[in-house]
Amino acid sequence: MDTDLHQLADRFFLDLRLKGRSPATLRSYRWYVGQFLKYLDRESITMACEISNEVLKGYHMDLFQRRSLGQCRDAARVQPYLVPVRSFVRFMQREKLLPEDPVEDLSFPRRHRSLPRVILSADEMVRLIEAPDVSTAIGYRDRTIMELLYSTAIRRNECRSIKIPDLSIEDGLLRVFGKGQKERMVPVGRIALKFLDNYVLFVRPLFAKRRSEMHLFLSSRGSKMSRNVIGGFIDRYTRQAGIGKRVTPHTFRHTCATLMLRNRADIRHIQAMLGHESLESTQIYTHVAVSDLRDVLAKYHPREQNGNESLPGGAI
């Protein structure tokens, strides 16, 4: 079996494509793995069997030392280089080209997860969702999409990709294909279901141009909606509702998860609903809830009401 690293990389990218990785992910992996291969070329490493834990540690150190990373050499800048490389190395191990896993005891920097920038209140979300004119076909479609986004916290691309057989109004369930085409079942709330039922029966036929088109939400041309359409009408309705925040389709996901957590939903249930592989990805919303509690403490705790009290001297 040929173990030339550049040819192995081509097989690795083919494997990713067969697993349903998105074009954007493939482009990203191809670039980052390409950087790793350039490093190996500089080190005169050309065969898979030469890759060891020491080689990977050397690449790790090289990333920190390279001037191209600028002054910001923290984990958030280095990790994107390492994650695709780890996948590539483990692909080679699965192909039985490496006797052991070189990344098994290699520590990877943890990327800092920032808090969601915009989260709407329940009242703001209702104002936004109710902004479309539902007496028009486009307004009813837009309202239905926003009801679904808020009810299920699915991603924009997941929403765009829904097909008619994926929705069971009788069972109140939606089949969603997330990142890497991973399938999950998501419950849909009763209000969103009512809008979906009417949309499927009376509104969607007004958009459908071809019987062969199976996507649930259609553009005015009768085809699958483009990525920009949903973001565009959400921005328009946000201004129409008088909400002075930058709202995107992902804001619905953040808001749904945060408000459910505030209402004491189990975080593991939220994890399953969002389709997160790791609980760590979901725990970002607990930090949002803690920030809320901090504001409540400052506003309502009796010891926080008077800010003019002097502290006793002689502090230890």
C-alpha positions as CSV (number, residue, x, y, z in Angstrom):
1,M,0.0,0.0,0.0
2,D,1.4,3.4,-1.0
3,T,2.1,5.5,2.1
4,D,3.2,8.8,0.4
5,L,1.7,11.5,2.6
6,H,0.3,13.7,-0.2
7,Q,-1.5,10.8,-1.8
8,L,-2.8,9.8,1.7
9,A,-4.1,13.3,2.2
10,D,-6.2,12.9,-1.1
11,R,-7.6,9.7,0.2
12,F,-8.4,11.4,3.6
13,F,-10.3,14.2,1.8
14,L,-12.3,11.6,-0.2
15,D,-13.2,9.8,3.0
16,L,-14.4,13.1,4.5
17,R,-16.5,13.8,1.4
18,L,-18.1,10.3,1.5
19,K,-19.0,10.9,5.1
20,G,-21.0,14.0,4.1
21,R,-18.8,16.8,5.3
22,S,-19.8,20.2,3.9
23,P,-17.8,21.9,1.1
24,A,-16.7,24.6,3.6
25,T,-15.4,21.9,6.0
26,L,-13.5,20.2,3.2
27,R,-11.9,23.5,2.0
28,S,-10.9,24.2,5.6
29,Y,-9.4,20.8,6.3
30,R,-7.6,20.8,2.9
31,W,-5.9,24.1,3.8
32,Y,-4.9,23.1,7.4
33,V,-3.7,19.7,6.4
34,G,-1.7,21.4,3.6
35,Q,0.1,23.5,6.2
36,F,1.0,20.3,8.1
37,L,2.3,18.7,4.9
38,K,4.5,21.7,4.2
39,Y,6.0,21.4,7.7
40,L,6.6,17.7,7.1
41,D,8.3,18.5,3.8
42,R,10.6,21.0,5.6
43,E,11.5,18.3,8.1
44,S,12.1,15.8,5.2
45,I,9.3,13.5,6.4
46,T,7.6,11.9,3.5
47,M,6.1,8.6,4.8
48,A,3.3,7.9,7.2
49,C,5.4,5.6,9.3
50,E,7.7,8.5,10.2
51,I,4.9,10.4,12.0
52,S,5.3,10.1,15.7
53,N,4.3,11.9,18.9
54,E,7.5,13.9,18.7
55,V,6.8,15.0,15.2
56,L,3.4,16.3,16.2
57,K,4.8,18.1,19.2
58,G,7.4,19.7,16.9
59,Y,4.6,20.9,14.7
60,H,2.7,22.2,17.7
61,M,5.8,24.2,18.8
62,D,6.4,25.5,15.2
63,L,2.9,26.9,15.2
64,F,3.5,28.9,18.3
65,Q,6.8,30.2,17.0
66,R,5.7,31.2,13.5
67,R,5.5,34.9,12.9
68,S,2.5,34.5,10.6
69,L,0.4,34.0,13.7
70,G,1.3,37.5,14.8
71,Q,1.3,38.5,18.5
72,C,-1.8,36.5,19.3
73,R,-0.5,33.0,19.9
74,D,-3.2,31.7,22.1
75,A,-5.2,28.5,21.8
76,A,-7.9,30.1,19.7
77,R,-5.3,30.8,17.0
78,V,-3.5,27.4,17.1
79,Q,-6.3,24.9,17.6
80,P,-7.8,25.2,14.1
81,Y,-4.4,24.1,12.7
82,L,-4.3,21.0,15.0
83,V,-7.8,19.5,14.9
84,P,-7.8,18.6,11.1
85,V,-4.3,17.2,11.6
86,R,-5.5,15.0,14.4
87,S,-8.3,13.7,12.1
88,F,-5.8,13.1,9.3
89,V,-3.4,11.2,11.7
90,R,-6.2,9.0,13.0
91,F,-7.3,8.3,9.5
92,M,-3.8,6.9,8.8
93,Q,-4.1,4.8,12.0
94,R,-7.4,3.3,10.8
95,E,-5.7,2.5,7.5
96,K,-3.2,0.5,9.6
97,L,-0.3,2.7,8.5
98,L,0.7,3.7,12.1
99,P,1.5,1.2,14.8
100,E,0.0,3.4,17.5
101,D,-2.0,6.6,18.0
102,P,0.6,9.5,18.0
103,V,-2.1,11.9,19.3
104,E,-3.3,9.8,22.2
105,D,-1.3,11.6,24.8
106,L,-0.8,14.9,23.0
107,S,-2.6,17.8,24.7
108,F,-4.5,20.1,22.4
109,P,-5.2,23.7,23.5
110,R,-8.8,24.3,24.5
111,R,-10.5,27.0,22.5
112,H,-12.3,29.7,24.5
113,R,-16.0,29.7,23.8
114,S,-17.4,33.2,23.8
115,L,-20.9,33.9,25.1
116,P,-23.6,34.5,22.5
117,R,-23.6,38.2,21.6
118,V,-27.4,38.6,21.2
119,I,-30.1,36.8,23.1
120,L,-33.7,38.1,22.9
121,S,-36.1,38.2,25.7
122,A,-39.3,36.2,25.4
123,D,-41.3,39.4,24.7
124,E,-38.8,40.5,22.0
125,M,-39.0,37.1,20.4
126,V,-42.8,37.2,20.2
127,R,-42.7,40.7,18.7
128,L,-40.3,39.5,16.1
129,I,-42.2,36.4,15.2
130,E,-45.5,38.2,14.9
131,A,-44.0,40.9,12.6
132,P,-44.8,39.2,9.2
133,D,-48.1,39.9,7.5
134,V,-49.6,36.4,7.6
135,S,-52.4,37.4,5.1
136,T,-49.7,37.0,2.4
137,A,-48.1,33.8,1.3
138,I,-44.6,35.0,1.9
139,G,-45.5,36.5,5.3
140,Y,-47.1,33.2,6.3
141,R,-44.0,31.2,5.1
142,D,-41.7,33.6,7.0
143,R,-43.8,33.4,10.2
144,T,-43.8,29.6,10.0
145,I,-40.0,29.4,9.6
146,M,-39.4,31.7,12.6
147,E,-41.9,29.8,14.7
148,L,-40.0,26.6,13.8
149,L,-36.6,28.1,14.5
150,Y,-37.7,29.3,17.9
151,S,-39.5,26.1,18.8
152,T,-36.7,23.7,17.8
153,A,-33.4,25.7,17.9
154,I,-32.4,24.1,14.6
155,R,-29.7,25.8,12.5
156,R,-30.5,27.8,9.4
157,N,-29.0,25.2,7.0
158,E,-30.9,22.4,8.8
159,C,-34.1,24.4,8.3
160,R,-33.4,25.0,4.6
161,S,-32.7,21.3,4.1
162,I,-35.9,19.9,5.6
163,K,-37.9,17.8,3.2
164,I,-41.6,16.9,3.4
165,P,-41.1,13.3,4.7
166,D,-38.9,14.7,7.5
167,L,-41.9,16.3,9.2
168,S,-44.5,14.3,11.1
169,I,-47.2,16.7,12.2
170,E,-49.2,13.9,13.8
171,D,-46.3,12.9,16.1
172,G,-45.0,16.4,16.5
173,L,-41.5,15.4,15.4
174,L,-39.0,16.7,12.9
175,R,-36.1,14.7,11.5
176,V,-33.0,16.9,11.2
177,F,-29.7,16.3,9.4
178,G,-27.0,18.3,11.2
179,K,-23.3,18.7,10.7
180,G,-21.8,15.8,9.0
181,Q,-25.3,14.7,8.0
182,K,-25.8,13.3,11.5
183,E,-29.5,12.6,12.0
184,R,-31.5,13.5,15.1
185,M,-35.2,13.8,16.0
186,V,-36.4,17.0,17.4
187,P,-39.8,17.7,19.0
188,V,-41.8,20.6,17.6
189,G,-44.0,22.8,19.8
190,R,-47.8,23.0,19.4
191,I,-47.9,26.6,18.0
192,A,-45.2,25.9,15.4
193,L,-47.0,22.7,14.5
194,K,-50.3,24.6,13.8
195,F,-48.4,27.0,11.5
196,L,-46.6,24.1,9.8
197,D,-49.9,22.3,9.2
198,N,-51.5,25.3,7.6
199,Y,-48.4,26.0,5.6
200,V,-48.2,22.5,4.2
201,L,-51.9,22.4,3.3
202,F,-52.5,25.9,2.0
203,V,-49.4,28.0,1.5
204,R,-46.7,25.7,0.2
205,P,-48.7,24.8,-2.9
206,L,-48.7,28.4,-3.9
207,F,-44.9,28.3,-4.1
208,A,-44.5,24.8,-5.5
209,K,-43.7,24.8,-9.3
210,R,-42.6,21.2,-9.6
211,R,-44.1,18.1,-8.0
212,S,-40.7,16.7,-7.7
213,E,-39.5,19.4,-5.4
214,M,-39.5,17.9,-1.9
215,H,-38.0,20.7,0.3
216,L,-40.5,22.0,2.9
217,F,-39.7,25.7,2.6
218,L,-39.6,27.1,-0.9
219,S,-38.5,30.3,-2.4
220,S,-40.8,32.5,-4.6
221,R,-39.3,30.6,-7.5
222,G,-40.4,27.3,-6.1
223,S,-37.0,25.9,-5.2
224,K,-35.0,25.4,-2.0
225,M,-34.5,28.6,-0.2
226,S,-31.0,30.2,-0.4
227,R,-29.0,30.8,2.7
228,N,-29.4,34.6,2.5
229,V,-33.2,34.7,2.2
230,I,-33.8,33.6,5.8
231,G,-31.2,36.0,7.2
232,G,-32.6,38.8,5.1
233,F,-36.2,38.6,6.2
234,I,-35.2,38.1,9.8
235,D,-33.2,41.3,9.7
236,R,-36.1,43.1,8.0
237,Y,-38.7,41.9,10.6
238,T,-36.3,42.8,13.4
239,R,-36.3,46.4,12.3
240,Q,-40.0,46.3,11.7
241,A,-40.6,45.1,15.3
242,G,-38.4,48.0,16.7
243,I,-35.8,45.7,18.2
244,G,-32.5,47.5,18.3
245,K,-30.3,44.4,18.2
246,R,-28.5,42.5,15.4
247,V,-30.6,39.4,15.1
248,T,-29.6,36.5,12.9
249,P,-31.0,33.0,12.4
250,H,-28.6,31.7,15.0
251,T,-30.1,34.1,17.5
252,F,-33.2,32.0,17.6
253,R,-31.0,29.0,18.5
254,H,-29.2,30.8,21.3
255,T,-32.4,32.4,22.6
256,C,-34.3,29.1,22.6
257,A,-31.6,27.3,24.5
258,T,-31.0,30.1,27.0
259,L,-34.7,30.6,27.8
260,M,-35.2,26.9,28.3
261,L,-32.3,26.7,30.7
262,R,-33.6,29.7,32.6
263,N,-36.9,27.8,32.9
264,R,-35.0,24.9,34.5
265,A,-34.8,22.5,31.5
266,D,-32.2,19.8,32.0
267,I,-29.0,20.7,30.1
268,R,-28.7,17.2,28.7
269,H,-32.1,17.5,27.1
270,I,-31.0,20.8,25.6
271,Q,-27.8,19.1,24.4
272,A,-29.9,16.5,22.5
273,M,-32.2,19.1,21.1
274,L,-29.3,21.2,19.7
275,G,-27.5,18.1,18.4
276,H,-24.2,18.8,20.3
277,E,-21.9,15.8,20.5
278,S,-20.3,17.2,23.6
279,L,-22.0,18.6,26.7
280,E,-19.2,21.2,26.7
281,S,-20.7,22.9,23.7
282,T,-24.0,23.2,25.4
283,Q,-22.6,24.5,28.7
284,I,-22.0,27.9,27.2
285,Y,-25.6,28.6,28.0
286,T,-25.1,28.0,31.7
287,H,-22.6,30.9,31.7
288,V,-25.3,33.0,30.2
289,A,-27.6,32.0,33.0
290,V,-25.0,32.8,35.6
291,S,-24.6,36.3,34.0
292,D,-28.4,36.7,34.4
293,L,-28.1,35.7,38.1
294,R,-25.3,38.3,38.6
295,D,-27.6,41.0,37.3
296,V,-30.4,39.8,39.5
297,L,-28.1,39.8,42.6
298,A,-27.0,43.4,41.9
299,K,-30.6,44.6,41.3
300,Y,-32.5,42.8,44.1
301,H,-30.2,41.7,46.9
302,P,-30.7,44.0,49.9
303,R,-27.0,44.2,50.6
304,E,-26.4,45.5,47.0
305,Q,-28.9,48.3,47.2
306,N,-26.8,50.8,49.0
307,G,-23.5,51.4,47.2
308,N,-22.3,54.2,49.5
309,E,-21.5,52.1,52.6
310,S,-17.8,52.4,53.6
311,L,-15.8,49.3,54.4
312,P,-14.1,48.9,57.8
313,G,-10.5,49.8,57.9
314,G,-7.6,47.5,58.8
315,A,-8.4,44.9,56.2
316,I,-6.3,41.7,56.6
